[in-house]
């Protein structure tokens, strides 16, 4: 009897393990800047898509690593040709532009608009964007106005590679600030638009950047802030971050401020010596605390 119970337990544990490995959690993401919603009925179920513009980007904020699936539907209006074509342009963290082109798109046979006066949705055309560790801002535009397009965004987290990280010091002068988190002291560095955080690092490697907005006690709710990354004076990335007051971190000496929860992004450093500047670009925000980490395996590059 005990053997049978043991076998049943092993089978149940194995089945749950297989299910956990095969079933990836995902979520649908709304644009941060409230783009116009286009409700599309698919198999009698309402699905929310969001209109793309040629002028104002649709902004998606996610924390990687993960896969962002971009599901698009062009719109057929009365008098439209048999097929349509359109092009979507996007940037990741303010970097270089990428584009996806779709042509020969037919009317969908399984989808309709909740508001029938909009016309007929086209077949669903999609593409995927792989995002690394940290926070990411992905902006989407429509290249031309000829065909209206609405998009649905689905994000699936993935497992990042396991590696050990160690602290990496910025260039002087930098103002150190000690925080106490989980009974340990962690050193950050205060930086502003006028006094950016500067660092030099040898590649190829990854530079992990942790930031915390500085809050006064009377400040409540979520705070949005932007961090810009420059290399040799040129902007290479802009990160739109969002944070709330930390529940576990406090200042070691200054009791008039409250640190925000840490938000991070990762700079992929190419081969050779590189200099970076990290600075906030919101004039109405307070100073920001920052901290650098690099993979332990790459410490030899700095020797």
Beta strands, then each sheet from edge to edge (+ up, - down):
strand 1: 26-29
strand 2: 37-42
strand 3: 45-51
strand 4: 58-76
strand 5: 84-92
strand 6: 97-105
strand 7: 111-113
strand 8: 120-121
strand 9: 125-142
strand 10: 149-157
strand 11: 165-168
strand 12: 175-181
strand 13: 184-191
strand 14: 197-216
strand 15: 223-231
strand 16: 234-243
strand 17: 249-251
strand 18: 257-259
strand 19: 263-280
strand 20: 288-295
sheet 1: 1+ 10- 3+ 2- 7+
sheet 2: 1+ 10- 4+ 8-
sheet 3: 1+ 10- 4+ 9- 5+ 6-
sheet 4: 11+ 20- 13+ 12- 17+
sheet 5: 11+ 20- 14+ 18-
sheet 6: 11+ 20- 14+ 19- 15+ 16-
end
